[in-house]
Every structure is written in structure tokens, then in C-alpha cells.
Amino acid sequence: MKSSQLYIALSVIAILSVVTGCNKDVNTLSEGLIPLQPANIDANAGTWKLILLTTPGQIVVAAPAAVTSTAYVAELAAIKDAQSKLNDNQKKTILLGRWGHPALEPDLT
């Protein structure tokens, strides 16, 4: 009795798995996005050379300026000023690049 109930339960699970698992539709967040059009075509793109680094020390990155330096404070002030002047369309464009899809954007209102 128990083995027949187990057989029936497994059969139902298998049938449901096949029915629900055979959906061939692919839904992605990028379906409604328009493909980007390049501003210009790099005619030399096929001649680029791959550069492999063997150690991280091959590229020297300068230490950042202190947060109290005049250069840092001026740059930060310029960024804040530019951000305060963005209109809603520019903010949405930034969020689209940040979040990847309009449906993922946080509400700005």
C-alpha cells in the first residue's frame, strides 16, 4: 500500500516537473532595451594587442590625495555642484547605467 502511494506521488511529481520544466520561453530583463549604436567605429580594433601582467607591481598607482588636501576638497565640491544641477532625465540615465534596467531603478520621487 505504501509503495503504491509513493509510486503515485513520485509519478505526479515527475509529470509536473516535465510539464512546468518544458517552457522554452526565455524572459530576461534586457528584452525591452534598445541596442546601443556606437558613436564611431574603431577601424583598428582588430589590431589591438593583449597585454598580460605577471605581477600587480607592473602598474604603479599613485596614492590618493589626503581628504583634507585642497585638490581633493575642490574636486569633491565640483562633483557635488555638477550633481546638484542634474535634471530628472539625466538622473534616470545615470540610474539606467547603474542598475541596468528601468525596472530595477529606485523611485526618485
N, C-alpha and C positions, 0 to 999 in steps of 0.2 A: 504494500500500500504506500509506504513512504517513498520507495524508489520510483513508483509511477508518478507521484506528486512532484518529486524532484525532477523527473524527466520532463514533465509538462511545464514546470516553472522554467527550466533551462531552455526548453524549446521556445517558449513565449519570449524570453529574454533574447534569444538568438534571432528570432523573427523581427522583433522590434529593433534590434541593432542593425539588421540588414536594411530594413525599411527606412530608418532615420539616417543611417550612415551612407546611403547611396545618393544623397543630394549632391549634385555636381555644381551647384551654384557657388561662386566664389564672391563673397562680399568683403570688400576692403574699404578702408576709409578714403582711399585715393580715387575712387571711381568717378567722383564728380569734379575732379581737378582738371584744369586745362593744362596741357603740356607746355612747358616753358619754351620760348623761342629765343635762341641766343642772339645777343646784340651784334656779335660779329663771329665769324668762323676763323679759327686758328689754322691757317694753312700749313703750319709747321708742326702740328700736333703729332703727327706720325714720326717725327724725328726726335721727340723728347727722349732723354736718357734716364734710365732708372738709376738712382743713387742709393746704395745700401750703406748704412753706417754700421761699423763693427762695435763701437762703444759710444755711450752718450756724451763722452767728453769731446767728441769731434765737432760738436756745435756748442759754441760758448754763448750763453745767455747772460746779459748784464743784469746785475742785481737791481731790483726795482728801487725807485727813489723813495725816500722816507715819507710817510704820510704827513709829516709836518713841513716838508720842503715846499718852497713857493711854486715850483713846477707842478708838483702833484696837486696842490690846492687849486692852482689855476686851471689845470686840466679837468679836475672834478667839477669846478664851478662852470666851466664851458659845457660839460656834458649835461649838468642839471639845467642849465639855461636852454640848451637845444631841446631837451626832453620836455620842458615846460611849454615849448612853442609847437609841439606836435598836434595836428588835428586828429579827429577820430579816425579818418581813413588811414592816415599814416600809422596810428597805433594799431589798427586792425592788421595792416600789412606786416608790421613787426611781429605781432602775435601769430600770424599765419606762418611766418618763417620759424617762429619759436616752437609752436605747437604742432605744425604740420598739416592741420586740417581745421576748417572753420568749426566743425562740431566739437572740437576739443578746446576751443578758446574759452577762457573765463569771461563772464559777463562784465563789461566795462561800466555798466550803468549803476 
